């Protein structure tokens, strides 16, 4: 690469996702779900509201497909359904 060339660093596209989480009824449940999503990678701006039973976050699907996130949440014992 010569000095005249520049490297453009592109941020991977992230999609905003929202899910209804069935069975999440306390702050411990919310923390467990937040930690699990964070550990998968590619997720940011994770927000969990146990009173509304909603999980919202932005996801780089090249790093972690949404189906993997859904399977992880189901594996914790919660129901998960996308919100429009």
Order of alpha helices (4+ residues) and beta strands (2+ residues): beta-alpha-beta-beta-alpha-beta
